[in-house]
Amino acid sequence: MANKDNSEAAKKIANAEKAKKSSKPKNKKGNIFARMGKAIARFFKDSKGDLKKITWPGAKEVLKGTAVTIVSIAIIGAIVFVIDLGLTSGIKGLRKTAENRTSTTTTTAVEETTAAVEETTLAVEETTAAPTAAETTTAAK
């Protein structure tokens, strides 16, 4: 019985030690400098592998791509030029219309003012030119 108690106690102790070992986290990562060194080395290793996978285009493919790019730029440039030209012409037309309306309004106002001044001048001349009733009676005597 003592052996049985000892073996059960030994099992309990062994289980407790296993629990301590499993509950205590190990620092498997190492210190930060070691991790950074490994990460940098892995980055360059991966980059070297990726560079080996690259397939570079041939001269004909590059020329075709360049030609497509130049033609596309020319077409888009022409479209932008036409739109700009149209908008510029439209704005110039609006400015001329606004200036014509302003000058017409100003001319009409000046003509109306001139007509009013002329009417006033005529009225003043008529009153000064027409003899009053007193003047006509004295002149008649």
Secondary structure, DSSP 8 states (H G I E B T S, - for coil): -HHHHHHHHHHHHHHHHHHHHHHS----S--HHHHHHHHHHHHHHHHHHHHHH-----HHHHHHHHHHHHHHHHHHHHHHHHHHHHHHHHHHHHHHHHHHHHHHHHHHHHHHHHHHHHHHHHHHHHHHHS--HHHHHHHH-
